[in-house]
Amino acid sequence: MPASDRIGPRAALTALLALATVSGAPAQTPGVSVTLSAQAQQRLGLVTQTLTAVRHSAEIDAFAKVLDPAPLIQSESDLETAEASSAASRAEAARTKALHAAGGSVAAKDAEAAEAAARADILKIELVHRQIALAWGPGIANLSDTRRRALVKGLAAGSIALVHVDTHNNEGQAGARQVKVDVGSDSVSGAVLGPARAAEPRLQSSGLIVEITGADAILLSVGLTQSAHIEESGSQGGVLLPRAALIRYRGSVWAYVRTGPSSFQRRLAQDPAPEKDGVFVGGGFSPGDAVVTQGAASLFAAEQATPARGG
């Protein structure tokens, strides 16, 4: 628990506990209420935050492997080279055709050779496009030139990473749009570009190509394997309990809700789903509830040290 949430000297805690009363069920069960005077609340430094409604999608566990972007960067260079050559050969073919038609200053065979060179360069462009599709799948192959070049630029700069995401027997991959990839103790969200072309034989998964953008992309080194989570299309309504509001007690997660000017209730977070900034819960808490985000540990200490009143 944050150091700022802890009570100071023992004497100060004893004085504050004298101002607190606990009612309701025993401390280890839901619905325990604590009453504190305004003076005690001020001394504990209690701060609350109002909960708002959020939507949460169920997740399927997956694995993510960071891909080497060098082949794609090379293919993009080959493509731009082929396009430049094609532009020059098409212009040359047009000139020789016009000169030949104008008066024969260019032989027919030379005009035909220029036309053949132009067609060959067009085929080179098509070949590189097909190579990209075979190596990286339709998601990247179907990007516009502008979008693909921006992707390659970001990969080279380290502001974008591409990961191959797999699940056992392709579970959850059909229709997937967002994937969370764990990075250290946190996770980053990435957009699904499309199916991959290289399968993961151990999981029997064809896999997805996912684009991770932002400052955390640089942390995804080539070849790194991380746990990931595919967000399912359906979603559930609930609230996000801020991390600072969470109390961990006897293997469960709890949070205090202000129920009156001087009363607080400790509620159980049932089936909490971890999120970046806290945990999502679908019940037990409602939008508009004011949860204690500063001083929660001190409030819990007051509750535990004060005898419960009533049944």
C-alpha positions in Angstrom: 0.0 0.0 0.0 1.3 3.5 -0.7 3.2 5.1 2.1 1.0 8.2 2.0 -2.0 6.0 3.0 -0.3 4.8 6.2 -1.0 6.3 9.6 1.9 8.0 11.4 2.9 7.6 15.0 1.1 5.0 17.2 -0.3 7.7 19.5 -1.9 9.6 16.6 -3.5 6.4 15.4 -4.9 5.7 18.9 -6.5 9.1 19.0 -8.1 8.7 15.6 -9.5 5.3 16.5 -11.2 6.7 19.5 -13.3 8.8 17.0 -14.2 5.8 14.8 -17.0 3.2 15.2 -17.7 0.1 13.1 -21.1 -1.4 12.5 -22.6 -4.3 10.5 -21.1 -7.7 9.8 -17.8 -9.0 11.0 -14.7 -7.3 9.3 -14.0 -10.2 6.9 -17.4 -10.0 5.3 -18.9 -7.5 2.8 -20.9 -4.5 4.0 -18.8 -3.4 6.9 -19.5 0.3 7.7 -17.1 2.7 9.4 -18.1 6.0 10.9 -15.6 8.8 11.2 -16.1 12.4 12.3 -15.1 15.2 9.9 -12.1 15.9 12.1 -10.9 12.3 11.9 -11.4 12.2 8.2 -9.3 15.3 7.8 -6.5 13.8 10.0 -6.5 10.7 7.9 -6.4 12.7 4.7 -9.3 10.9 3.1 -9.9 11.8 -0.6 -12.6 10.2 -2.7 -13.2 9.8 -6.5 -16.6 9.4 -8.2 -16.9 6.3 -10.3 -18.1 6.5 -13.9 -19.7 3.9 -16.1 -17.3 1.9 -18.3 -17.6 -1.0 -20.7 -15.3 -4.0 -20.3 -14.6 -6.8 -22.9 -13.9 -10.3 -21.9 -10.4 -11.4 -22.8 -8.8 -14.6 -24.2 -5.2 -15.4 -23.1 -2.7 -15.5 -25.9 1.0 -15.3 -26.7 2.7 -12.5 -28.5 6.1 -12.7 -30.3 7.8 -9.5 -31.5 8.6 -9.8 -35.2 11.8 -8.6 -36.9 10.8 -5.6 -39.1 13.9 -5.7 -41.3 12.4 -7.9 -44.0 9.4 -5.5 -44.3 11.7 -2.5 -44.4 13.7 -4.1 -47.2 10.6 -5.0 -49.1 9.4 -1.4 -48.9 12.8 -0.2 -50.2 12.6 -2.8 -53.1 9.1 -1.6 -53.9 10.0 2.1 -54.0 13.0 1.2 -56.2 10.8 -0.8 -58.6 8.3 2.0 -58.7 11.0 4.6 -59.6 12.3 2.3 -62.3 8.8 1.7 -63.6 8.1 5.4 -63.8 11.3 6.0 -65.8 10.7 3.1 -68.2 7.1 4.1 -68.8 8.2 7.6 -69.7 10.9 6.2 -72.0 8.4 3.9 -73.7 6.0 6.7 -74.3 8.8 8.9 -75.9 10.0 6.1 -78.2 6.5 5.3 -79.3 5.8 8.9 -80.1 9.0 9.4 -82.0 8.4 6.2 -84.0 4.9 7.2 -84.8 6.0 10.7 -85.8 8.4 9.9 -88.5 10.3 6.7 -87.9 13.4 8.3 -86.3 13.1 5.5 -83.8 13.0 2.0 -85.1 10.0 -0.2 -84.4 12.1 -2.7 -82.6 13.5 0.0 -80.2 10.0 1.1 -79.5 8.9 -2.4 -78.8 12.0 -3.0 -76.5 11.1 0.1 -74.5 7.5 -1.1 -74.2 8.7 -4.5 -73.0 11.0 -2.9 -70.4 8.1 -0.8 -69.1 6.0 -4.0 -68.7 8.8 -5.8 -67.0 9.2 -3.0 -64.4 5.4 -3.2 -63.7 5.7 -6.9 -63.1 8.6 -6.2 -60.6 6.2 -4.0 -58.6 3.6 -6.7 -58.6 6.1 -9.2 -57.5 7.2 -7.2 -54.4 3.5 -6.6 -53.5 3.0 -10.4 -53.6 6.1 -11.0 -51.5 4.8 -8.6 -48.9 1.4 -10.4 -48.9 3.0 -13.8 -48.6 5.3 -12.8 -45.7 3.1 -10.4 -43.8 -0.5 -11.3 -44.7 -3.3 -9.3 -46.3 -3.6 -6.8 -43.5 -0.3 -5.2 -44.3 -0.4 -6.0 -48.1 -3.7 -4.1 -48.4 -2.5 -0.9 -46.7 -2.3 2.2 -48.8 1.1 3.3 -49.9 1.0 6.2 -47.5 -0.1 4.1 -44.6 2.5 1.3 -45.3 5.3 3.8 -45.6 4.3 5.4 -42.3 4.3 1.9 -40.7 7.8 1.2 -42.0 9.1 4.6 -40.8 7.7 4.0 -37.3 9.2 0.5 -37.2 12.6 2.0 -38.1 12.3 4.7 -35.5 11.1 2.3 -32.7 7.8 4.0 -32.3 5.9 1.0 -33.7 6.3 -2.7 -33.2 4.7 -5.6 -35.0 3.8 -8.8 -33.0 2.6 -12.2 -34.0 -0.3 -13.1 -31.6 -1.4 -16.7 -31.2 -4.0 -18.7 -29.3 -4.6 -22.4 -29.0 -6.5 -23.6 -32.1 -7.1 -20.0 -33.1 -9.5 -19.3 -30.2 -10.8 -15.8 -30.3 -8.9 -14.7 -33.4 -11.8 -14.5 -35.8 -13.1 -10.9 -35.8 -10.5 -9.7 -33.2 -9.7 -6.0 -33.4 -7.7 -5.2 -30.3 -5.0 -7.1 -28.4 -3.3 -6.2 -25.1 0.3 -7.2 -24.9 1.9 -7.3 -21.4 5.0 -5.2 -21.0 6.6 -5.5 -17.6 3.9 -5.0 -15.0 1.7 -3.1 -17.4 0.1 -3.8 -20.8 -0.2 -1.9 -24.1 -3.1 -2.1 -26.5 -2.5 -2.8 -30.2 -4.7 -2.9 -33.3 -5.1 -6.1 -35.3 -3.9 -5.6 -38.9 -5.0 -9.0 -40.1 -4.2 -12.7 -40.1 -0.6 -13.8 -40.3 0.8 -16.1 -43.0 3.3 -18.0 -40.8 1.7 -20.4 -38.4 2.7 -21.3 -34.8 3.0 -25.1 -35.0 3.1 -25.7 -31.2 -0.3 -24.0 -30.6 -1.7 -24.9 -34.0 -2.5 -21.3 -34.5 -2.4 -19.3 -37.8 -2.0 -16.1 -35.7 -2.6 -12.4 -36.0 -0.4 -9.5 -37.0 -0.8 -6.7 -34.4 0.5 -3.2 -34.5 1.7 -1.6 -31.2 2.3 2.1 -31.3 3.5 4.7 -28.8 6.4 5.1 -26.4 6.1 1.5 -25.1 6.8 0.0 -28.6 10.6 0.5 -28.1 10.4 -2.0 -25.2 9.2 -4.8 -27.5 12.6 -6.1 -28.7 12.7 -8.4 -31.7 12.2 -12.0 -30.7 10.7 -11.1 -27.3 7.8 -13.4 -26.2 5.1 -11.9 -24.0 1.7 -12.9 -22.7 -1.2 -11.2 -24.5 -5.0 -10.9 -24.3 -7.4 -10.8 -27.2 -10.4 -8.6 -26.4 -13.7 -10.3 -27.4 -16.4 -8.4 -29.2 -19.0 -8.5 -26.5 -18.7 -6.1 -23.6 -20.1 -5.8 -20.0 -21.1 -2.7 -18.2 -19.6 -1.8 -14.8 -17.1 0.6 -13.2 -13.3 0.8 -12.9 -12.0 0.9 -9.4 -8.9 3.0 -9.3 -5.7 1.3 -8.2 -5.3 3.7 -5.3 -8.7 2.6 -3.9 -7.9 -1.1 -3.6 -7.4 -2.9 -0.3 -6.2 -6.4 -0.4 -7.4 -8.5 2.6 -7.6 -12.3 3.1 -7.1 -13.0 -0.6 -9.8 -10.6 -1.9 -9.9 -7.1 -3.2 -12.0 -4.4 -1.4 -12.7 -0.7 -1.7 -14.4 1.9 0.6 -17.4 3.8 -0.6 -18.6 7.0 1.1 -22.3 6.4 2.1 -22.8 9.6 4.1 -21.0 12.6 5.4 -19.3 10.6 8.1 -19.8 7.0 7.0 -17.9 4.6 4.7 -18.6 1.0 3.7 -16.0 -1.5 2.7 -17.3 -3.5 -0.3 -16.0 -6.6 -1.9 -14.8 -6.4 -5.5 -16.3 -9.5 -7.0 -14.5 -11.1 -9.9 -12.2 -8.1 -10.5 -10.7 -7.9 -14.0 -7.3 -6.2 -14.0 -7.0 -3.1 -16.1 -4.2 -0.6 -16.7 -5.4 1.9 -14.0 -7.2 -0.5 -11.6 -9.7 -3.3 -11.8 -13.1 -3.6 -13.5 -16.1 -4.9 -11.6 -19.5 -5.6 -13.0 -21.5 -5.4 -9.8 -21.3 -4.3 -6.2 -20.3 -0.7 -7.2 -22.3 1.8 -9.2 -21.5 4.9 -11.3 -21.7 7.9 -8.9 -20.3 6.0 -6.0 -17.5 7.9 -4.2 -14.6 5.6 -3.4 -11.8 6.4 -1.1 -8.6 6.8 -3.1 -6.4 8.4 -0.5 -6.3 7.2 3.1 -7.9 3.9 2.3 -5.2 2.0 4.2 -5.7 4.3 7.3 -9.4 3.8 7.1 -8.9 0.0 7.0 -6.6 0.2 10.0 -9.2 2.1 11.9 -11.9 -0.5 11.0 -9.7 -3.4 12.1 -8.7 -1.8 15.4 -12.2 -0.8 16.4 -14.6 -3.4 17.9 -17.7 -4.0 15.7 -21.1 -2.9 17.1 -24.3 -4.7 16.5 -25.0 -8.1 14.8 
